[in-house]
Amino acid sequence: MYIDPSSGGMLFQILAVTFGLISGTVLMFSGRIKMAIAKFRRSMRKENENDETTQDQSETNK
């Protein structure tokens, strides 16, 4: 199989632009991404606390 020598340069340019777009998008929306992760973690924490209080209440009623 023959690979053209300039194919590597073109591939590198495509990968560099793709990396730039992805990192730029992450940087632009980093605040929203952090808020979404924090909101998800808070909701998970609330569910765990609700589960624990439900278990505590059921144990005290026995």
N, CA, C and O atoms as a Maestro MAE file, in Angstrom:
{
 s_m_m2io_version
 :::
 2.0.0
}

f_m_ct {
 s_m_title
 :::
 protein
 m_atom[248] {
  # First column is atom index #
  i_m_mmod_type
  r_m_x_coord
  r_m_y_coord
  r_m_z_coord
  i_m_residue_number
  s_m_chain_name
  s_m_pdb_residue_name
  s_m_pdb_atom_name
  i_m_atomic_number
  :::
  1 25 0.855 -1.166 0.000 1 A "MET " " N  " 7
  2 3 0.000 0.000 0.000 1 A "MET " " CA " 6
  3 2 0.904 1.234 0.000 1 A "MET " " C  " 6
  4 15 1.883 1.303 0.743 1 A "MET " " O  " 8
  5 25 0.566 2.181 -0.827 2 A "TYR " " N  " 7
  6 3 1.350 3.407 -0.947 2 A "TYR " " CA " 6
  7 2 0.642 4.549 -0.227 2 A "TYR " " C  " 6
  8 15 -0.542 4.798 -0.452 2 A "TYR " " O  " 8
  9 25 1.372 5.233 0.632 3 A "ILE " " N  " 7
  10 3 0.830 6.409 1.319 3 A "ILE " " CA " 6
  11 2 1.634 7.616 0.852 3 A "ILE " " C  " 6
  12 15 2.861 7.634 0.947 3 A "ILE " " O  " 8
  13 25 0.948 8.591 0.363 4 A "ASP " " N  " 7
  14 3 1.581 9.803 -0.134 4 A "ASP " " CA " 6
  15 2 2.293 10.526 1.012 4 A "ASP " " C  " 6
  16 15 1.710 10.650 2.089 4 A "ASP " " O  " 8
  17 25 3.527 11.009 0.830 5 A "PRO " " N  " 7
  18 3 4.257 11.676 1.908 5 A "PRO " " CA " 6
  19 2 3.547 12.912 2.465 5 A "PRO " " C  " 6
  20 15 3.699 13.226 3.646 5 A "PRO " " O  " 8
  21 25 2.794 13.601 1.652 6 A "SER " " N  " 7
  22 3 2.123 14.798 2.159 6 A "SER " " CA " 6
  23 2 0.830 14.467 2.919 6 A "SER " " C  " 6
  24 15 0.199 15.358 3.488 6 A "SER " " O  " 8
  25 25 0.446 13.209 2.928 7 A "SER " " N  " 7
  26 3 -0.760 12.815 3.662 7 A "SER " " CA " 6
  27 2 -0.584 13.030 5.164 7 A "SER " " C  " 6
  28 15 -1.528 13.409 5.857 7 A "SER " " O  " 8
  29 25 0.614 12.789 5.657 8 A "GLY " " N  " 7
  30 3 0.878 12.970 7.089 8 A "GLY " " CA " 6
  31 2 0.707 14.421 7.500 8 A "GLY " " C  " 6
  32 15 0.154 14.704 8.563 8 A "GLY " " O  " 8
  33 25 1.177 15.348 6.665 9 A "GLY " " N  " 7
  34 3 1.017 16.768 6.972 9 A "GLY " " CA " 6
  35 2 -0.441 17.184 6.964 9 A "GLY " " C  " 6
  36 15 -0.872 17.968 7.810 9 A "GLY " " O  " 8
  37 25 -1.207 16.661 6.007 10 A "MET " " N  " 7
  38 3 -2.628 16.985 5.945 10 A "MET " " CA " 6
  39 2 -3.362 16.401 7.151 10 A "MET " " C  " 6
  40 15 -4.225 17.052 7.742 10 A "MET " " O  " 8
  41 25 -3.010 15.169 7.507 11 A "LEU " " N  " 7
  42 3 -3.623 14.537 8.679 11 A "LEU " " CA " 6
  43 2 -3.312 15.335 9.941 11 A "LEU " " C  " 6
  44 15 -4.188 15.538 10.781 11 A "LEU " " O  " 8
  45 25 -2.068 15.787 10.077 12 A "PHE " " N  " 7
  46 3 -1.691 16.586 11.240 12 A "PHE " " CA " 6
  47 2 -2.489 17.888 11.297 12 A "PHE " " C  " 6
  48 15 -2.927 18.299 12.372 12 A "PHE " " O  " 8
  49 25 -2.679 18.533 10.158 13 A "GLN " " N  " 7
  50 3 -3.451 19.782 10.127 13 A "GLN " " CA " 6
  51 2 -4.904 19.543 10.530 13 A "GLN " " C  " 6
  52 15 -5.487 20.346 11.259 13 A "GLN " " O  " 8
  53 25 -5.477 18.461 10.067 14 A "ILE " " N  " 7
  54 3 -6.863 18.136 10.420 14 A "ILE " " CA " 6
  55 2 -6.971 17.864 11.917 14 A "ILE " " C  " 6
  56 15 -7.895 18.345 12.573 14 A "ILE " " O  " 8
  57 25 -6.028 17.094 12.456 15 A "LEU " " N  " 7
  58 3 -6.055 16.782 13.888 15 A "LEU " " CA " 6
  59 2 -5.821 18.025 14.742 15 A "LEU " " C  " 6
  60 15 -6.419 18.167 15.809 15 A "LEU " " O  " 8
  61 25 -4.957 18.923 14.279 16 A "ALA " " N  " 7
  62 3 -4.690 20.149 15.036 16 A "ALA " " CA " 6
  63 2 -5.937 21.024 15.096 16 A "ALA " " C  " 6
  64 15 -6.252 21.579 16.149 16 A "ALA " " O  " 8
  65 25 -6.647 21.154 13.981 17 A "VAL " " N  " 7
  66 3 -7.875 21.953 13.962 17 A "VAL " " CA " 6
  67 2 -8.945 21.302 14.832 17 A "VAL " " C  " 6
  68 15 -9.649 21.989 15.572 17 A "VAL " " O  " 8
  69 25 -9.068 19.990 14.747 18 A "THR " " N  " 7
  70 3 -10.058 19.272 15.566 18 A "THR " " CA " 6
  71 2 -9.766 19.463 17.046 18 A "THR " " C  " 6
  72 15 -10.678 19.732 17.828 18 A "THR " " O  " 8
  73 25 -8.506 19.328 17.438 19 A "PHE " " N  " 7
  74 3 -8.131 19.528 18.835 19 A "PHE " " CA " 6
  75 2 -8.427 20.958 19.277 19 A "PHE " " C  " 6
  76 15 -8.909 21.184 20.386 19 A "PHE " " O  " 8
  77 25 -8.137 21.918 18.406 20 A "GLY " " N  " 7
  78 3 -8.421 23.316 18.731 20 A "GLY " " CA " 6
  79 2 -9.902 23.575 18.912 20 A "GLY " " C  " 6
  80 15 -10.296 24.305 19.822 20 A "GLY " " O  " 8
  81 25 -10.727 22.990 18.062 21 A "LEU " " N  " 7
  82 3 -12.175 23.175 18.186 21 A "LEU " " CA " 6
  83 2 -12.716 22.555 19.470 21 A "LEU " " C  " 6
  84 15 -13.535 23.151 20.170 21 A "LEU " " O  " 8
  85 25 -12.248 21.366 19.759 22 A "ILE " " N  " 7
  86 3 -12.729 20.684 20.972 22 A "ILE " " CA " 6
  87 2 -12.290 21.432 22.224 22 A "ILE " " C  " 6
  88 15 -13.101 21.659 23.122 22 A "ILE " " O  " 8
  89 25 -11.021 21.819 22.296 23 A "SER " " N  " 7
  90 3 -10.545 22.522 23.494 23 A "SER " " CA " 6
  91 2 -11.181 23.906 23.604 23 A "SER " " C  " 6
  92 15 -11.459 24.360 24.714 23 A "SER " " O  " 8
  93 25 -11.415 24.581 22.492 24 A "GLY " " N  " 7
  94 3 -12.089 25.874 22.532 24 A "GLY " " CA " 6
  95 2 -13.515 25.754 23.026 24 A "GLY " " C  " 6
  96 15 -13.978 26.581 23.813 24 A "GLY " " O  " 8
  97 25 -14.216 24.724 22.567 25 A "THR " " N  " 7
  98 3 -15.590 24.497 23.007 25 A "THR " " CA " 6
  99 2 -15.637 24.206 24.504 25 A "THR " " C  " 6
  100 15 -16.492 24.727 25.220 25 A "THR " " O  " 8
  101 25 -14.716 23.374 24.967 26 A "VAL " " N  " 7
  102 3 -14.676 23.058 26.402 26 A "VAL " " CA " 6
  103 2 -14.388 24.315 27.217 26 A "VAL " " C  " 6
  104 15 -14.996 24.525 28.267 26 A "VAL " " O  " 8
  105 25 -13.472 25.148 26.745 27 A "LEU " " N  " 7
  106 3 -13.145 26.372 27.477 27 A "LEU " " CA " 6
  107 2 -14.321 27.356 27.480 27 A "LEU " " C  " 6
  108 15 -14.576 28.018 28.485 27 A "LEU " " O  " 8
  109 25 -15.029 27.448 26.360 28 A "MET " " N  " 7
  110 3 -16.158 28.374 26.283 28 A "MET " " CA " 6
  111 2 -17.281 27.969 27.233 28 A "MET " " C  " 6
  112 15 -17.912 28.815 27.867 28 A "MET " " O  " 8
  113 25 -17.517 26.671 27.319 29 A "PHE " " N  " 7
  114 3 -18.641 26.188 28.111 29 A "PHE " " CA " 6
  115 2 -18.204 25.578 29.440 29 A "PHE " " C  " 6
  116 15 -18.970 24.837 30.057 29 A "PHE " " O  " 8
  117 25 -16.994 25.876 29.886 30 A "SER " " N  " 7
  118 3 -16.495 25.263 31.120 30 A "SER " " CA " 6
  119 2 -17.354 25.651 32.324 30 A "SER " " C  " 6
  120 15 -17.573 24.830 33.215 30 A "SER " " O  " 8
  121 25 -17.837 26.885 32.358 31 A "GLY " " N  " 7
  122 3 -18.697 27.299 33.472 31 A "GLY " " CA " 6
  123 2 -19.981 26.500 33.519 31 A "GLY " " C  " 6
  124 15 -20.404 26.045 34.582 31 A "GLY " " O  " 8
  125 25 -20.597 26.331 32.364 32 A "ARG " " N  " 7
  126 3 -21.840 25.553 32.312 32 A "ARG " " CA " 6
  127 2 -21.591 24.086 32.628 32 A "ARG " " C  " 6
  128 15 -22.403 23.443 33.292 32 A "ARG " " O  " 8
  129 25 -20.469 23.558 32.153 33 A "ILE " " N  " 7
  130 3 -20.138 22.169 32.431 33 A "ILE " " CA " 6
  131 2 -19.931 21.967 33.928 33 A "ILE " " C  " 6
  132 15 -20.414 20.987 34.495 33 A "ILE " " O  " 8
  133 25 -19.217 22.891 34.571 34 A "LYS " " N  " 7
  134 3 -18.999 22.798 36.019 34 A "LYS " " CA " 6
  135 2 -20.312 22.891 36.782 34 A "LYS " " C  " 6
  136 15 -20.529 22.153 37.743 34 A "LYS " " O  " 8
  137 25 -21.202 23.811 36.350 35 A "MET " " N  " 7
  138 3 -22.495 23.945 37.026 35 A "MET " " CA " 6
  139 2 -23.331 22.676 36.869 35 A "MET " " C  " 6
  140 15 -23.995 22.251 37.814 35 A "MET " " O  " 8
  141 25 -23.303 22.072 35.682 36 A "ALA " " N  " 7
  142 3 -24.072 20.849 35.455 36 A "ALA " " CA " 6
  143 2 -23.550 19.700 36.312 36 A "ALA " " C  " 6
  144 15 -24.330 18.926 36.868 36 A "ALA " " O  " 8
  145 25 -22.224 19.593 36.415 37 A "ILE " " N  " 7
  146 3 -21.643 18.539 37.247 37 A "ILE " " CA " 6
  147 2 -21.984 18.769 38.712 37 A "ILE " " C  " 6
  148 15 -22.313 17.821 39.426 37 A "ILE " " O  " 8
  149 25 -21.911 20.021 39.171 38 A "ALA " " N  " 7
  150 3 -22.231 20.330 40.570 38 A "ALA " " CA " 6
  151 2 -23.703 20.037 40.854 38 A "ALA " " C  " 6
  152 15 -24.039 19.503 41.912 38 A "ALA " " O  " 8
  153 25 -24.568 20.380 39.924 39 A "LYS " " N  " 7
  154 3 -26.002 20.118 40.102 39 A "LYS " " CA " 6
  155 2 -26.266 18.615 40.175 39 A "LYS " " C  " 6
  156 15 -27.058 18.158 40.999 39 A "LYS " " O  " 8
  157 25 -25.609 17.859 39.322 40 A "PHE " " N  " 7
  158 3 -25.760 16.407 39.336 40 A "PHE " " CA " 6
  159 2 -25.277 15.820 40.658 40 A "PHE " " C  " 6
  160 15 -25.929 14.947 41.232 40 A "PHE " " O  " 8
  161 25 -24.124 16.305 41.140 41 A "ARG " " N  " 7
  162 3 -23.589 15.792 42.404 41 A "ARG " " CA " 6
  163 2 -24.498 16.136 43.576 41 A "ARG " " C  " 6
  164 15 -24.682 15.325 44.484 41 A "ARG " " O  " 8
  165 25 -25.076 17.364 43.556 42 A "ARG " " N  " 7
  166 3 -26.014 17.743 44.618 42 A "ARG " " CA " 6
  167 2 -27.243 16.854 44.602 42 A "ARG " " C  " 6
  168 15 -27.713 16.430 45.658 42 A "ARG " " O  " 8
  169 25 -27.770 16.565 43.421 43 A "SER " " N  " 7
  170 3 -28.962 15.720 43.342 43 A "SER " " CA " 6
  171 2 -28.660 14.308 43.818 43 A "SER " " C  " 6
  172 15 -29.497 13.676 44.463 43 A "SER " " O  " 8
  173 25 -27.469 13.812 43.505 44 A "MET " " N  " 7
  174 3 -27.094 12.483 43.977 44 A "MET " " CA " 6
  175 2 -26.948 12.475 45.494 44 A "MET " " C  " 6
  176 15 -27.337 11.513 46.156 44 A "MET " " O  " 8
  177 25 -26.386 13.551 46.041 45 A "ARG " " N  " 7
  178 3 -26.216 13.646 47.484 45 A "ARG " " CA " 6
  179 2 -27.575 13.697 48.178 45 A "ARG " " C  " 6
  180 15 -27.764 13.062 49.216 45 A "ARG " " O  " 8
  181 25 -28.532 14.454 47.607 46 A "LYS " " N  " 7
  182 3 -29.868 14.541 48.189 46 A "LYS " " CA " 6
  183 2 -30.556 13.188 48.163 46 A "LYS " " C  " 6
  184 15 -31.217 12.810 49.131 46 A "LYS " " O  " 8
  185 25 -30.407 12.449 47.059 47 A "GLU " " N  " 7
  186 3 -31.017 11.123 46.979 47 A "GLU " " CA " 6
  187 2 -30.436 10.208 48.037 47 A "GLU " " C  " 6
  188 15 -31.167 9.442 48.665 47 A "GLU " " O  " 8
  189 25 -29.123 10.277 48.245 48 A "ASN " " N  " 7
  190 3 -28.489 9.437 49.265 48 A "ASN " " CA " 6
  191 2 -28.973 9.819 50.653 48 A "ASN " " C  " 6
  192 15 -29.213 8.940 51.481 48 A "ASN " " O  " 8
  193 25 -29.124 11.116 50.926 49 A "GLU " " N  " 7
  194 3 -29.604 11.545 52.233 49 A "GLU " " CA " 6
  195 2 -31.049 11.116 52.440 49 A "GLU " " C  " 6
  196 15 -31.419 10.699 53.538 49 A "GLU " " O  " 8
  197 25 -31.864 11.213 51.404 50 A "ASN " " N  " 7
  198 3 -33.252 10.781 51.517 50 A "ASN " " CA " 6
  199 2 -33.349 9.283 51.755 50 A "ASN " " C  " 6
  200 15 -34.190 8.839 52.536 50 A "ASN " " O  " 8
  201 25 -32.514 8.507 51.106 51 A "ASP " " N  " 7
  202 3 -32.494 7.064 51.308 51 A "ASP " " CA " 6
  203 2 -32.094 6.734 52.741 51 A "ASP " " C  " 6
  204 15 -32.681 5.849 53.364 51 A "ASP " " O  " 8
  205 25 -31.096 7.446 53.267 52 A "GLU " " N  " 7
  206 3 -30.639 7.185 54.633 52 A "GLU " " CA " 6
  207 2 -31.706 7.561 55.649 52 A "GLU " " C  " 6
  208 15 -31.915 6.828 56.616 52 A "GLU " " O  " 8
  209 25 -32.388 8.691 55.454 53 A "THR " " N  " 7
  210 3 -33.425 9.092 56.406 53 A "THR " " CA " 6
  211 2 -34.608 8.137 56.337 53 A "THR " " C  " 6
  212 15 -35.231 7.861 57.362 53 A "THR " " O  " 8
  213 25 -34.928 7.635 55.168 54 A "THR " " N  " 7
  214 3 -36.013 6.665 55.036 54 A "THR " " CA " 6
  215 2 -35.652 5.387 55.754 54 A "THR " " C  " 6
  216 15 -36.504 4.798 56.420 54 A "THR " " O  " 8
  217 25 -34.401 4.935 55.638 55 A "GLN " " N  " 7
  218 3 -33.965 3.734 56.323 55 A "GLN " " CA " 6
  219 2 -33.964 3.960 57.833 55 A "GLN " " C  " 6
  220 15 -34.367 3.075 58.588 55 A "GLN " " O  " 8
  221 25 -33.518 5.131 58.282 56 A "ASP " " N  " 7
  222 3 -33.500 5.429 59.718 56 A "ASP " " CA " 6
  223 2 -34.910 5.431 60.291 56 A "ASP " " C  " 6
  224 15 -35.142 4.909 61.381 56 A "ASP " " O  " 8
  225 25 -35.844 6.011 59.564 57 A "GLN " " N  " 7
  226 3 -37.222 6.080 60.029 57 A "GLN " " CA " 6
  227 2 -37.844 4.705 60.080 57 A "GLN " " C  " 6
  228 15 -38.586 4.401 61.014 57 A "GLN " " O  " 8
  229 25 -37.562 3.860 59.097 58 A "SER " " N  " 7
  230 3 -38.133 2.519 59.088 58 A "SER " " CA " 6
  231 2 -37.532 1.669 60.212 58 A "SER " " C  " 6
  232 15 -38.208 0.792 60.749 58 A "SER " " O  " 8
  233 25 -36.270 1.922 60.570 59 A "GLU " " N  " 7
  234 3 -35.655 1.175 61.672 59 A "GLU " " CA " 6
  235 2 -36.220 1.615 63.018 59 A "GLU " " C  " 6
  236 15 -36.374 0.787 63.916 59 A "GLU " " O  " 8
  237 25 -36.527 2.883 63.174 60 A "THR " " N  " 7
  238 3 -37.070 3.358 64.447 60 A "THR " " CA " 6
  239 2 -38.521 2.934 64.620 60 A "THR " " C  " 6
  240 15 -38.997 2.832 65.750 60 A "THR " " O  " 8
  241 25 -39.230 2.685 63.533 61 A "ASN " " N  " 7
  242 3 -40.631 2.267 63.617 61 A "ASN " " CA " 6
  243 2 -40.759 0.797 63.950 61 A "ASN " " C  " 6
  244 15 -41.852 0.344 64.289 61 A "ASN " " O  " 8
  245 25 -39.686 0.039 63.865 62 A "LYS " " N  " 7
  246 3 -39.756 -1.417 64.141 62 A "LYS " " CA " 6
  247 2 -39.827 -1.718 65.588 62 A "LYS " " C  " 6
  248 15 -39.890 -2.885 65.974 62 A "LYS " " O  " 8
  :::
 }
 m_bond[247] {
  # First column is bond index #
  i_m_from
  i_m_to
  i_m_order
  :::
  1 1 2 1
  2 2 3 1
  3 3 4 2
  4 3 5 1
  5 5 6 1
  6 6 7 1
  7 7 8 2
  8 7 9 1
  9 9 10 1
  10 10 11 1
  11 11 12 2
  12 11 13 1
  13 13 14 1
  14 14 15 1
  15 15 16 2
  16 15 17 1
  17 17 18 1
  18 18 19 1
  19 19 20 2
  20 19 21 1
  21 21 22 1
  22 22 23 1
  23 23 24 2
  24 23 25 1
  25 25 26 1
  26 26 27 1
  27 27 28 2
  28 27 29 1
  29 29 30 1
  30 30 31 1
  31 31 32 2
  32 31 33 1
  33 33 34 1
  34 34 35 1
  35 35 36 2
  36 35 37 1
  37 37 38 1
  38 38 39 1
  39 39 40 2
  40 39 41 1
  41 41 42 1
  42 42 43 1
  43 43 44 2
  44 43 45 1
  45 45 46 1
  46 46 47 1
  47 47 48 2
  48 47 49 1
  49 49 50 1
  50 50 51 1
  51 51 52 2
  52 51 53 1
  53 53 54 1
  54 54 55 1
  55 55 56 2
  56 55 57 1
  57 57 58 1
  58 58 59 1
  59 59 60 2
  60 59 61 1
  61 61 62 1
  62 62 63 1
  63 63 64 2
  64 63 65 1
  65 65 66 1
  66 66 67 1
  67 67 68 2
  68 67 69 1
  69 69 70 1
  70 70 71 1
  71 71 72 2
  72 71 73 1
  73 73 74 1
  74 74 75 1
  75 75 76 2
  76 75 77 1
  77 77 78 1
  78 78 79 1
  79 79 80 2
  80 79 81 1
  81 81 82 1
  82 82 83 1
  83 83 84 2
  84 83 85 1
  85 85 86 1
  86 86 87 1
  87 87 88 2
  88 87 89 1
  89 89 90 1
  90 90 91 1
  91 91 92 2
  92 91 93 1
  93 93 94 1
  94 94 95 1
  95 95 96 2
  96 95 97 1
  97 97 98 1
  98 98 99 1
  99 99 100 2
  100 99 101 1
  101 101 102 1
  102 102 103 1
  103 103 104 2
  104 103 105 1
  105 105 106 1
  106 106 107 1
  107 107 108 2
  108 107 109 1
  109 109 110 1
  110 110 111 1
  111 111 112 2
  112 111 113 1
  113 113 114 1
  114 114 115 1
  115 115 116 2
  116 115 117 1
  117 117 118 1
  118 118 119 1
  119 119 120 2
  120 119 121 1
  121 121 122 1
  122 122 123 1
  123 123 124 2
  124 123 125 1
  125 125 126 1
  126 126 127 1
  127 127 128 2
  128 127 129 1
  129 129 130 1
  130 130 131 1
  131 131 132 2
  132 131 133 1
  133 133 134 1
  134 134 135 1
  135 135 136 2
  136 135 137 1
  137 137 138 1
  138 138 139 1
  139 139 140 2
  140 139 141 1
  141 141 142 1
  142 142 143 1
  143 143 144 2
  144 143 145 1
  145 145 146 1
  146 146 147 1
  147 147 148 2
  148 147 149 1
  149 149 150 1
  150 150 151 1
  151 151 152 2
  152 151 153 1
  153 153 154 1
  154 154 155 1
  155 155 156 2
  156 155 157 1
  157 157 158 1
  158 158 159 1
  159 159 160 2
  160 159 161 1
  161 161 162 1
  162 162 163 1
  163 163 164 2
  164 163 165 1
  165 165 166 1
  166 166 167 1
  167 167 168 2
  168 167 169 1
  169 169 170 1
  170 170 171 1
  171 171 172 2
  172 171 173 1
  173 173 174 1
  174 174 175 1
  175 175 176 2
  176 175 177 1
  177 177 178 1
  178 178 179 1
  179 179 180 2
  180 179 181 1
  181 181 182 1
  182 182 183 1
  183 183 184 2
  184 183 185 1
  185 185 186 1
  186 186 187 1
  187 187 188 2
  188 187 189 1
  189 189 190 1
  190 190 191 1
  191 191 192 2
  192 191 193 1
  193 193 194 1
  194 194 195 1
  195 195 196 2
  196 195 197 1
  197 197 198 1
  198 198 199 1
  199 199 200 2
  200 199 201 1
  201 201 202 1
  202 202 203 1
  203 203 204 2
  204 203 205 1
  205 205 206 1
  206 206 207 1
  207 207 208 2
  208 207 209 1
  209 209 210 1
  210 210 211 1
  211 211 212 2
  212 211 213 1
  213 213 214 1
  214 214 215 1
  215 215 216 2
  216 215 217 1
  217 217 218 1
  218 218 219 1
  219 219 220 2
  220 219 221 1
  221 221 222 1
  222 222 223 1
  223 223 224 2
  224 223 225 1
  225 225 226 1
  226 226 227 1
  227 227 228 2
  228 227 229 1
  229 229 230 1
  230 230 231 1
  231 231 232 2
  232 231 233 1
  233 233 234 1
  234 234 235 1
  235 235 236 2
  236 235 237 1
  237 237 238 1
  238 238 239 1
  239 239 240 2
  240 239 241 1
  241 241 242 1
  242 242 243 1
  243 243 244 2
  244 243 245 1
  245 245 246 1
  246 246 247 1
  247 247 248 2
  :::
 }
}
